[in-house]
Amino acid sequence: MEIRFGFVAMSVTLEKASPSKTVTLKSYKKLAEKDEEAALHKVLRVSRENLANTLRLLKHCKFSGVKVYRFSSKLVPLATHPLLAGWDYIGDLQKEFSEIGDYVKESQMRVSFHPDHYTLINSPREDVLDSSIKDLEHHHDMLEAMGLDSRAKLVTHVGGGYRDKEKALERFRENWDKVPETIRERLVLENDDRTYTASQVLKLCEKLNIPMVLDIHHHRCNNNGEEIEEFLAPVFATWEGTGLPPKIHISSPKSPTDIRSHHDFVDPADLFGILSLAVRHTDCLDVMVEAKQKDKAMFELVKGLTDFPGVTQVTPGILELNAD
């Protein structure tokens, strides 16, 4: 089984390469009161810095043999805020988006976004649903500007429980039809650490034909006693026909008393047990490392896994696991 590892947005090994620099609403308003054009210019300048750093990060990935990467959702500050509703940020930043997309395609990388937790498709409030769809459209538009097809995914959670999870799940199914088809083609669902278990998300994904990311850490925080192995085959099957291998998220708990927060690093022994099960169900698996130390944690995890039997390192970001 080929195992390709990725990391989230930031690098701790590259200097001055943040893709998430921001312009606060307060600072924008203060500057806009004096000079609206200067305020917009500042947002545009920061956006260009974020996109330039994203390209640097992708080059860092290619140099390191990393094929999986999650974009920052903060590439364009204030992009969806009503104050900048008339700003054609895609048009102003098309050159930068195109450069990123061309590099992704040239490098044959798997990239994604993970829209923020306030994206709630199952909200009972129409205004929240509308703003959620607007945020998804923003992420979709950036991927379109990059020239990336529907294999570039948007990973999100089901949403809130609203004191009646079964009703909230039904509302997700009802609201699904309100989401534009072009966005539905990109959406992937993930089990979360408090509300919706892997079992509940899997059933929803199977019903609506949505690929599912299995988050190992979230399952351990939120389950009904099921073993992780029973989810691997059916979750992996949700990726059939997408042109992509199945994907999991891995992280370790910060401490025994703070199990939901992410540790700086990931315990290799923790993941090896999962990989030993996964090898029975797929020839290729992508693993997104969600750790505070970002790419450093990913590189150390890959290196640490080479101590286990049957594991061969292909690149600093890719392993092979012998099924025997």
C-alpha positions as CSV (number, residue, x, y, z in Angstrom):
1,M,0.0,0.0,0.0
2,E,1.3,3.5,-0.9
3,I,0.7,6.0,1.9
4,R,1.0,9.7,1.0
5,F,1.2,12.2,3.8
6,G,0.2,15.8,3.9
7,F,0.0,18.7,6.3
8,V,-2.3,21.7,7.0
9,A,-1.6,25.1,5.5
10,M,1.4,26.3,7.5
11,S,5.1,25.2,7.6
12,V,7.3,25.5,10.7
13,T,10.4,24.8,8.6
14,L,10.0,27.6,6.1
15,E,10.6,31.1,7.4
16,K,8.2,34.0,6.6
17,A,5.9,31.8,4.6
18,S,2.5,32.3,6.3
19,P,-0.5,31.9,3.9
20,S,-2.8,33.2,6.5
21,K,-1.8,36.9,7.1
22,T,-4.9,38.9,7.9
23,V,-6.4,42.4,7.8
24,T,-8.8,42.8,10.7
25,L,-12.2,44.4,10.1
26,K,-11.3,47.1,12.6
27,S,-8.1,48.1,10.8
28,Y,-9.9,48.0,7.4
29,K,-12.7,50.3,8.6
30,K,-10.2,52.7,10.2
31,L,-8.2,53.0,7.0
32,A,-11.3,53.1,4.8
33,E,-12.7,56.1,6.7
34,K,-9.7,58.0,5.4
35,D,-9.1,56.4,2.1
36,E,-11.2,53.5,0.9
37,E,-8.9,52.8,-2.1
38,A,-5.9,52.5,0.2
39,A,-7.8,50.1,2.5
40,L,-8.7,47.8,-0.4
41,H,-5.1,48.1,-1.7
42,K,-3.9,46.8,1.7
43,V,-6.2,43.8,1.6
44,L,-5.1,43.1,-2.0
45,R,-1.4,43.3,-1.0
46,V,-1.9,40.9,2.0
47,S,-3.8,38.5,-0.3
48,R,-1.0,38.5,-2.8
49,E,1.5,37.8,0.0
50,N,-0.6,34.9,1.1
51,L,-0.9,33.5,-2.4
52,A,2.8,33.9,-3.0
53,N,3.6,32.1,0.3
54,T,1.1,29.3,-0.8
55,L,3.2,28.8,-3.9
56,R,6.3,28.7,-1.8
57,L,4.7,26.0,0.4
58,L,3.7,24.0,-2.7
59,K,7.3,24.2,-3.9
60,H,8.5,23.1,-0.5
61,C,6.1,20.1,-0.8
62,K,7.4,19.1,-4.2
63,F,11.0,19.4,-3.1
64,S,10.2,17.2,-0.1
65,G,8.2,14.6,-2.0
66,V,4.9,15.6,-0.4
67,K,1.8,15.0,-2.5
68,V,-1.0,16.1,-0.2
69,Y,-1.6,19.6,1.1
70,R,-4.5,21.6,2.6
71,F,-4.8,25.3,1.7
72,S,-5.4,27.9,4.3
73,S,-9.0,29.2,4.2
74,K,-7.6,32.7,5.0
75,L,-5.9,33.3,1.7
76,V,-8.0,36.4,0.9
77,P,-8.8,38.5,4.1
78,L,-12.4,39.8,4.4
79,A,-13.3,38.2,1.0
80,T,-16.8,37.3,2.1
81,H,-17.5,40.3,4.3
82,P,-20.4,42.5,3.2
83,L,-18.2,45.6,3.3
84,L,-16.2,44.2,0.4
85,A,-19.2,42.7,-1.5
86,G,-18.4,44.6,-4.7
87,W,-14.8,43.5,-4.8
88,D,-13.9,41.2,-7.6
89,Y,-11.0,39.5,-5.8
90,I,-10.9,36.6,-8.2
91,G,-10.3,39.0,-11.1
92,D,-7.6,41.0,-9.2
93,L,-5.8,37.8,-8.1
94,Q,-6.4,35.6,-11.2
95,K,-2.7,35.6,-12.1
96,E,-1.7,34.4,-8.6
97,F,-4.5,31.8,-8.5
98,S,-3.5,30.5,-12.0
99,E,0.2,30.1,-10.9
100,I,-0.9,28.0,-7.9
101,G,-3.2,25.8,-10.0
102,D,-0.7,25.3,-12.7
103,Y,1.9,24.2,-10.1
104,V,-0.5,21.8,-8.4
105,K,-1.3,20.2,-11.7
106,E,2.3,20.0,-12.8
107,S,3.3,18.4,-9.5
108,Q,0.3,16.1,-9.5
109,M,-0.6,17.1,-5.9
110,R,-3.8,16.4,-4.0
111,V,-5.1,19.7,-2.5
112,S,-8.1,20.7,-0.5
113,F,-9.7,23.3,1.7
114,H,-11.4,22.8,5.1
115,P,-14.0,25.6,5.5
116,D,-14.4,26.9,9.0
117,H,-16.7,25.3,11.6
118,Y,-19.4,28.0,11.1
119,T,-20.2,26.4,7.7
120,L,-23.5,24.6,8.7
121,I,-25.4,23.0,5.9
122,N,-27.9,21.5,8.5
123,S,-28.7,24.8,10.2
124,P,-32.5,25.4,10.8
125,R,-31.9,29.1,10.0
126,E,-32.1,30.2,6.4
127,D,-29.7,33.0,6.9
128,V,-27.0,30.7,8.4
129,L,-27.5,28.3,5.5
130,D,-27.2,31.1,3.0
131,S,-24.0,32.4,4.6
132,S,-22.7,28.8,4.7
133,I,-23.3,28.3,1.0
134,K,-21.7,31.7,0.3
135,D,-18.6,30.6,2.2
136,L,-18.5,27.3,0.3
137,E,-18.9,29.2,-3.0
138,H,-15.9,31.4,-2.0
139,H,-13.7,28.3,-1.5
140,H,-15.1,26.8,-4.7
141,D,-14.4,30.0,-6.7
142,M,-10.8,30.0,-5.5
143,L,-10.3,26.4,-6.7
144,E,-12.0,27.3,-10.0
145,A,-9.7,30.3,-10.4
146,M,-6.8,27.8,-9.9
147,G,-8.2,25.8,-12.8
148,L,-8.6,22.7,-10.5
149,D,-11.4,20.2,-11.2
150,S,-13.7,18.5,-8.7
151,R,-10.9,16.3,-7.3
152,A,-9.8,19.4,-5.3
153,K,-12.2,18.9,-2.4
154,L,-13.9,20.9,0.3
155,V,-13.8,19.0,3.6
156,T,-16.5,19.9,6.2
157,H,-18.5,18.6,9.1
158,V,-22.2,17.8,9.2
159,G,-22.9,20.7,11.5
160,G,-24.7,21.2,14.8
161,G,-26.9,18.8,16.7
162,Y,-29.6,21.4,17.6
163,R,-30.9,19.2,20.4
164,D,-32.2,16.6,18.0
165,K,-29.5,14.9,15.9
166,E,-31.8,12.7,13.9
167,K,-33.9,15.8,12.8
168,A,-30.6,17.7,12.1
169,L,-29.4,14.9,9.9
170,E,-32.7,14.9,8.0
171,R,-32.4,18.6,7.6
172,F,-28.9,18.2,6.1
173,R,-30.4,15.8,3.5
174,E,-33.1,18.4,2.8
175,N,-30.7,21.3,2.5
176,W,-28.3,19.3,0.4
177,D,-30.4,20.0,-2.7
178,K,-30.1,23.7,-2.0
179,V,-26.3,23.5,-2.4
180,P,-25.2,24.2,-6.0
181,E,-24.2,21.1,-7.8
182,T,-20.7,22.4,-8.6
183,I,-20.1,22.7,-4.9
184,R,-21.7,19.3,-4.1
185,E,-19.2,17.7,-6.5
186,R,-16.4,19.0,-4.3
187,L,-17.8,18.4,-0.8
188,V,-16.5,15.7,1.5
189,L,-17.8,15.0,5.0
190,E,-15.8,14.2,8.1
191,N,-16.8,12.8,11.5
192,D,-16.3,15.2,14.4
193,D,-15.2,15.0,18.0
194,R,-18.4,15.9,19.7
195,T,-21.6,15.6,17.7
196,Y,-21.7,13.2,14.7
197,T,-19.9,9.9,15.0
198,A,-18.2,8.0,12.2
199,S,-21.3,5.7,12.0
200,Q,-23.7,8.6,11.6
201,V,-21.6,10.4,9.0
202,L,-21.0,7.2,7.0
203,K,-24.7,6.5,6.7
204,L,-25.3,10.1,5.5
205,C,-22.5,9.8,3.0
206,E,-23.7,6.5,1.6
207,K,-27.3,7.9,1.3
208,L,-26.2,11.1,-0.6
209,N,-23.2,9.6,-2.4
210,I,-20.6,11.9,-0.6
211,P,-17.0,10.8,0.0
212,M,-16.1,10.6,3.6
213,V,-12.8,11.4,5.4
214,L,-12.4,9.2,8.5
215,D,-10.8,11.3,11.3
216,I,-9.2,8.8,13.6
217,H,-8.7,11.2,16.5
218,H,-12.3,12.4,16.3
219,H,-13.6,8.8,16.3
220,R,-11.7,8.1,19.5
221,C,-13.3,11.1,21.1
222,N,-16.8,10.5,19.9
223,N,-18.0,6.9,19.3
224,N,-20.6,4.4,20.4
225,G,-18.0,1.6,21.2
226,E,-17.3,0.7,17.6
227,E,-13.8,-0.4,16.6
228,I,-12.1,1.7,13.9
229,E,-11.6,-1.4,11.7
230,E,-15.3,-1.8,11.0
231,F,-15.4,1.6,9.3
232,L,-12.3,1.3,7.0
233,A,-13.8,-0.7,4.1
234,P,-17.2,1.1,3.9
235,V,-15.6,4.6,4.3
236,F,-12.9,3.8,1.7
237,A,-15.7,2.6,-0.7
238,T,-17.3,6.1,-0.6
239,W,-14.3,7.3,-2.7
240,E,-14.9,4.9,-5.6
241,G,-15.4,6.8,-8.8
242,T,-13.8,10.0,-7.6
243,G,-10.4,9.4,-9.1
244,L,-8.9,9.8,-5.7
245,P,-7.6,7.3,-3.0
246,P,-9.4,7.3,0.3
247,K,-8.2,9.8,2.9
248,I,-7.9,9.8,6.7
249,H,-7.0,12.5,9.3
250,I,-4.6,11.6,12.1
251,S,-3.6,13.5,15.3
252,S,-2.7,12.6,18.8
253,P,-4.4,14.0,22.0
254,K,-2.6,16.9,23.7
255,S,-2.7,15.2,27.0
256,P,-4.7,12.5,29.0
257,T,-6.8,15.3,30.4
258,D,-7.2,17.3,27.2
259,I,-8.0,14.5,24.6
260,R,-9.7,16.7,22.0
261,S,-6.9,19.2,21.5
262,H,-4.1,18.3,19.1
263,H,-0.6,17.4,20.2
264,D,2.5,19.0,18.6
265,F,3.3,15.6,17.1
266,V,1.7,12.3,16.2
267,D,2.7,9.0,17.8
268,P,4.0,6.7,15.0
269,A,2.8,3.6,16.9
270,D,-0.7,5.0,17.0
271,L,-0.9,5.3,13.3
272,F,0.9,2.1,12.4
273,G,-1.9,0.1,14.0
274,I,-4.4,1.9,11.7
275,L,-2.2,1.4,8.6
276,S,-1.9,-2.3,9.4
277,L,-5.7,-2.6,9.1
278,A,-6.1,-0.2,6.1
279,V,-3.6,-2.2,4.0
280,R,-6.3,-5.0,3.7
281,H,-8.7,-2.6,2.1
282,T,-6.9,-0.3,-0.3
283,D,-3.7,-0.1,-2.4
284,C,-3.3,3.7,-1.7
285,L,-4.1,5.9,1.2
286,D,-3.7,9.6,1.8
287,V,-3.1,10.7,5.4
288,M,-3.6,14.4,6.5
289,V,-1.5,15.1,9.6
290,E,-3.3,17.5,11.9
291,A,-0.6,18.4,14.5
292,K,0.6,21.7,15.9
293,Q,4.0,21.3,14.4
294,K,2.6,21.1,10.9
295,D,5.1,19.8,8.3
296,K,7.7,19.0,11.0
297,A,5.3,16.7,12.7
298,M,4.5,15.1,9.3
299,F,8.2,14.5,8.5
300,E,8.9,13.1,11.9
301,L,5.9,10.8,11.7
302,V,7.0,9.4,8.3
303,K,10.5,8.9,9.6
304,G,9.2,7.2,12.8
305,L,7.0,4.8,10.9
306,T,10.1,3.4,9.1
307,D,11.0,1.6,12.4
308,F,8.0,-0.7,11.9
309,P,8.1,-4.0,10.0
310,G,7.1,-3.9,6.3
311,V,7.5,-0.1,6.0
312,T,9.7,1.4,3.3
313,Q,10.3,5.2,2.9
314,V,9.9,6.3,-0.7
315,T,10.2,10.1,-0.1
316,P,10.1,12.2,3.1
317,G,6.3,12.3,2.5
318,I,5.5,8.9,1.0
319,L,5.8,5.4,2.5
320,E,5.1,1.9,1.2
321,L,3.6,-0.7,3.5
322,N,4.0,-4.4,2.6
323,A,0.7,-6.2,3.0
324,D,2.5,-9.3,4.2
